[in-house]
Amino acid sequence: MALRRRSAITTWPLVSPPAAMAVLAATWGRDLGPALVLAVALALIGAVLAAVHHAQVLARRVGEPFGSLIFAVAVTVIQVGMIVVLMISGGPQAASLARDTVFAAVMITLNGIVGLALFVGAGRCGVALFNAKGTGAALATVVSLITLSLVLPTFTSSPPRTQFPPAQLAFAAVTSLLLYGMFALTQTRSHRHVFPPAVAENPPTEIGPSPRQPTAAMAGLSLTMLVVAWGAAVGLAKVGARGIEGAVRDAALPQSLVGVVIALLVLAPNTLAAVRAAQRNQVQASLNLAFGSAMASIGLTIPVVAVASIWLDGPLLLGLGPTQLVLLALTVVVAVLTVVPGRATRLHGGLHLALLTAYVVLCFHPYSGSEVPM
C-alpha cells in the first residue's frame, strides 16, 4: 500500500502537464459548457501544481540560496502569464487585475507564509531564529518595490488617481526589475553569508528524512515538464478566462477576487514548502522563500504588464485603495518589528496570520457604504 501511494505521488507531476496540454488542444477556440469549464479548471490546477513541483525539484538540485530564487521566479512566470492573458481577454474590466494579484501575493507571502513559518518554527523550538541582516534586506527590498509600484500611483495627479502616467510607469517597471536583480545578485554572490539559516537553540529532532538531492537526469526531466506545464497553464487560463470572470460576476463577488484566486493558486505550494521547511527547523529557508516570492511577484509582474499595456485596451490601474494602504502599512510595521530582533515567537506568527485573515475578510467586503471605491 505504501509503495503504491509513493508511486502515485511521483507519477502525477509527470502526467499532469501532458494531460493539461491535451485538454488545451481539445478546448482551444471552442465555446465551453459547464462540463468543459470544469475540465479546464481541473487541468489548470494540475498544470500549476505540477509546475511548482518541478520547480521545487530544480531548486533542490541547485541548492540554497539559488534554489529559493529559481523556485520564486519559476512560480512567478505562471502568475505573470495568467495575468497578461486574463487582461487581454477581459478588456477594460481587467484594468486592475495586475494590482489585485500582486497585492494579494504580497499579503499572502508577508502575512500568510511568514506567519505560518514563524508559528510552526517557534512552536517546535519555543523561538524561531533567523538571520536579521539578510531577512531585513529582503524586507526592505519588498517594501521599496511595492511602494514604487503600487503606492505612488495613488498619489499622482493623473486621472484616474490609481493610474501611472507613461513616464512614471516606465520608471516603476525599470526600477522594479533593477531592484529585484540587485537583490538576487546580493543574495547569490556578494553577500551570500548573510542568508544561510541561523543556528537554533535546543534544536528538535528532525521530522522525517530530508529530501534527497535530485540527479541530473531528474532535473533535466523536471525542466522539460516545467516548460510544458508553463505553456499549458497560460493557454488554459486564456481558454477559461470567460468562465472565471463569469463565475465571479454571477456570484456577485468583487472583481478583485480574480487576482486573489490567481495568487492563492500559484502560492499554495509555496506555502506548503515553507511550512515543511519550518517543521525541519529551517525557518530561514521559509523566510527566503516568502520574501523571494513577494519580490519576484512585483519585480517581474510590473515590468511585463507595463510592456503589455502598450497594446492592451483600456487603462492600467496600479494604485492601491485606502483599505489596502492601511493593511499594507500595518503589515510593514509588524514585519519590521518581527525581523529586527532576528528571533520570533508564536505571537509574531499569530499577528501576521491575523492580518492575512483581515485581508481575506475585506476582499469580500472591500469598502463600506460611506467609502467611495477607487
N, C-alpha and C positions, 0 to 999 in steps of 0.2 A: 504493500500500500504506500509506504513512504517513497519507494523507488518510482512508482507511477506518479505520485504528486510532484516529485522533483523533476521528472521528465516533462510534465505538463508546464511547470514553471519555466523551464529552459526552452521550451518549444514555442510558446505563444509569441515571444518577441520576433521570432523568425517567420511566423505565419502571418502576423497582423499586417505588416507593410504590403506584401503581395496581395493579400485579401482586400486591403483598402484600395489598392490600385485597381483591382478587378471591379469593385463597387463603383469606383470613379469612372471607369470606362463604360460600365453599364448604365450609369445615370447621367452622363455628360450631355447637356443640351436637351434634356427631357423635362417635361412638367412632372413634378413629383407629387404622388399621392401620399396619404398618411403612412402606408407601409414602406414606401421608398424613403420618405423623410426619416423614419426610424432607422432604416438600414444605413443611411448616410451618417446619421448621428452616431450610431454604434461603431461604424467603420472609422469615423473621425476620432472618436475617443481612443479606439485601439491603435490608430496610427500615432497619435500624440504620445500615448503611454509607451509604445514601442520605441519611438524616437528618443524619449527620455531614458529608457533602459539602455539603449545602445550608446547614448552619450555618457551614461554612468560607466559603461564598460571601457570606453576610451579614456575617461577621466582616471579610472583605476590603473589603466595601463601606463599613463603618463606620470601619475603621482602628483603630490602637492608640491608647490602651490599651483602648478599649471593645470592640475585636474579640475579644481573648482572653477578656474577661468574658462576652460574648454566646456565644461558642463553648463555654465551660465550662458555662454554665447550660443551653444547648440540649441538650448531650450528657447532662447530669445528669438532665434531665427524663425521658429514656428510662430511665435507670437506676432512678430512683425509681418510675416507673410499673411496671416489671418486678418490682421488689422487692415492692411492695404487692400486685400481682396474685398473685405466687407465694406470698406469706404468706397471702392469703385462701384460695387453693386448697390449700395444703399443710397448713394447720391447725397443731396444736402442734409438729409436726416442723420447721416453718419458723420457730420462735421466734428462732433465732439468725441468720437469713438476712440481716437488715439489718446486723448487726455484721460478719458474714463478708464481705459485699460492700463495705462502707465500708472495712474494714481492708485488703481486697485492693486497693481503689482507691488507698488511701494508700501502700501498699508499691509498687504499680506506678508511681505518679506520682513519689514521692520517691526511689525507687531505680532504677526502670526508665527513665522518661522523662528524669529529671535525669541519670542515669548515661550514657545514650546521647548526650544533648545535649552533655555535657562531653567525652565520649570523642571524638565526631565533631568538635566545635568545636576542641578542643585538638589534635587530630590534624592539622588543616589549618593552624593558626597557631602551634603549639607551646605556646600557652597560651590558655585561654578567658577572656575578660574579660566582666564583668557588673557592674551597679551593686549594691554590697553593701547599701546602705541600703534600697532597695526590695525586693530579694530577701530581706534579713533580716527585714523587716516581714512579708513573705508567709510566711516560715518560722515566725516567732513566732505568727502567726495560726493556721496549720495545727496547730502543736503544742498551742496552747491549746484549739482545737476538739476535737482527738482526745482530749486528757486529760480535758476536762469530759464528753465524751460516751461514751468507750469505756474509760477507765482508772478513773475514780472508781467506776463500778458494781461493780467487782471488790472494792473495799474498803468497801462499805456493809455494814451489819449485817442487811439484809433478806434473807430466804430466798426463792429461791436467791441466792447471793452475786453472781451476774452480772446480777441484775435490779434496776432502779431502782425505788424507791417512787414512787407517783404524783406527789408534790410535787417530788421531785428530777428526775423525768423531764420534768415541765413546765419546771423551771428550765433543764435542759440544752437542751431544744428552743428555748426563747425566747432563751437566751444564744447558741446556735449561729447562729440567724437574725440576731440583732443584730450579732454579731462579723463575720459574713460581709457584712452590709450596711455596716458601718463600714469594712471594708477596701475594699469596692467604691467607696464614696464617696471614700476616701483616694486610691485608685489613679486614679480618673477625674476628680477635681475638685481637692481641696485640695493634694495633693502629686503631681501628675502628673509633675513634673520629675524625680522620683527613679526613675521606671520606664522611661524611654527607654533604648535599648541603649547600652552603653559603646563607646568608640572602640577598635578593635582595633589592636594593634601589628603592623606589617607585614601589612596586610590582603591576603588572597589574591584571586585573580581569581574573579569570580562563576561559579558553576556554572549555566549556562543562564540564560535571561531570567527576571526576577522576574515573578510572576503579575500580570496586568493587573487593575485595579480593575473590578469588575462594574458594569454600568449599572443604572439604577433599575429598568428592566424585568426584567433578570435577577434582581435582588434580590427583586422582588415575586414572580416565579415561584418562586424558591427558598423564600421564606417560605410560599407555598401548599403546595409539595411537602413542606416540613419538617413542617407540621401534619398532612398526610396520613400521612407516614412515622411520626410520633409515634403516631397512633391505630392504625396497622397493627401497629407493634412491640408496643405494650401488649396489643392484642387477641390477637395471635399468641402472646404469652407466656402468656396465660390459656388459650388453646386447647391449647398444647403443654406446660402445666405438669406434667401427669401423666407425659407421655413423658420430660421432662427428669429429673424426680425418679426415675422408674422406671429409666432408664438408669444413673444414678449408683448406685442401690441394687443393680441386677443386676450391676454391675461391682465390687461390694463396695468402693466408694470412700467416703471420708468425706463426710458431708452438706455440710460446709463448702465443698466444691468447686463446688457450685451457685453460691455467691456469687462464687467466683473466676472461673467461666466468664462470669458476667454482667459483671464488671468488665473482664475481658480483651476481651470482645466490644465493649463500649462504648468502651474506651480505646485499642484497637488503632489506629484512625485518628488519635487524638491523638498517639500515639507517632510515627506516620509523619510527621505535620505538624511535630512538634518536631525530628525528625531533618533534615527538609528545611530548616527554618529554620537549624539549626546548620550545614548544608552551605553556606548562603548567608552564613555568619559573623554570624548573628543569634541568638547564644546567649541573650541577654536575653529575646527573644521566646519561645524554647523554655522557659526557666525560668518566665516568666509563665504560659505555658500549663500547665506541670506543676503549679505551686503553685495556680493558679486552679482547675484540675480537682479537686485534692485538697480545696480549701476548699469548692467547690460541692458535691462529693460528701457532705461532712459537714454543711455548713451548710444544705443543702436536704433531705437524706435524713432526718436525725434528727427535725426538726420534723414532716415528713409522716408518718413511721411512728409518732411519738408520738401524733398525732391519730388515725391509723388504728387504734392499739391500743385505742381506746375500744370499737370494735365487733368487733375480732378476737378469736377464741377462743384461749385459752392465754396464757402469759407472753411478754413481750418481753425477750429476753436481749441485753444490750449489752456487758457487761463482758468484757474480754479475758482469756484464759488465761495461764498462766505463760510458755509458749513465745512467745506473741505479744507479751507485755510485754517480754521480753528483746530480741526482734527490733526492737520499736518503740524501746526505749531506745537500742540501738546505732545505729539509723537516725538518731535525733535528734542524737546526739553527732557522728556522721560528717557529717551535714548542716550542723551549726553550724560545724564546722572547715572545711568546704568553702566556706561562704558568707562567713564573716567576712573573709577576705583580699580578696574581690572578684575573684579570679583563680584558675583551677584548671588542673591538668594532666590528662593521661590517667590518671594514678594515681588521682585523685579519682573520675573516672568509673568506673574499674575497681572501686574499693571499693564504690560504690553498686550496680553490677551484681552483685558477689559477694553482697551482702546480698539482692538480689532472688532470686538463684539459691538461696540458703539458704532463703528463704521458700517458694519453689516446691517444693523437696525436702521441707520439713516439712509442706506441705499434704497430701502423700501419706502421710506418716508423722508425724502430729501429736503423738504422745507415745509414750514408751517404756513397757515393761511395768510399770515401777516408778512411773510418774507417773499420778496419777488425773486423768481429764479433767474439765473444769469445765463 
